[in-house]
Amino acid sequence: MDSLADTALFLVAPVGLAFLLPAVMRRYFALLLPTIGLYVITQIVCRARFRRGGSFHTWLAKAAGALVGVVFVALLWVGEAVGVVLWLMYAAVALATLAHLEQLAVALTLYRWDADVPSFWHARFFASTSKGNATTLGNGNPWDRAGRLSGHQ
């Protein structure tokens, strides 16, 4: 359910921004294309490999989501006239692109689908130690909130 909300927000927010600030969206839409493309590619890879969408919620994706939220609020509040907003927007797009690259790497690394994988490093560790056959916590997540594999220190 959380992943559906993420996808809905990912699709609806740019449309809303296009209605509220069409000049900004026209000017910077090309900047968003690599990020959108990586998101679509990641979802296709996850559907092909695991028969479900990716919902890894990596730390990098959470940071990117927070920064994108700050940029949306800043754009709606002061517009693009303030130079800091543009730099924040470039940083948010770069971070979101890196986050989607990481999620694609996670999707290609895991042997089976898992939710809430903290990072690519965690996916590599999990894939190399368990070959995807280890039991996980009830929600399918083998890591605790601190990013440690459960049962390991």
ABEGO torsion letter per residue (X at the ends): XAAAAAAAAAAAAAAAAAAABAAAAAAAAAAAAAAAAAAAAAAAAAAAAAGBBBBAGBAAAAAAAAAAAAAAAAAAAAEAABAAAAAAAAAAAAAAAAAAAAAAAAAAABABBBBGBABAAAAAAAAAAAGGABBBBAAGBABBAAGBBBGBX
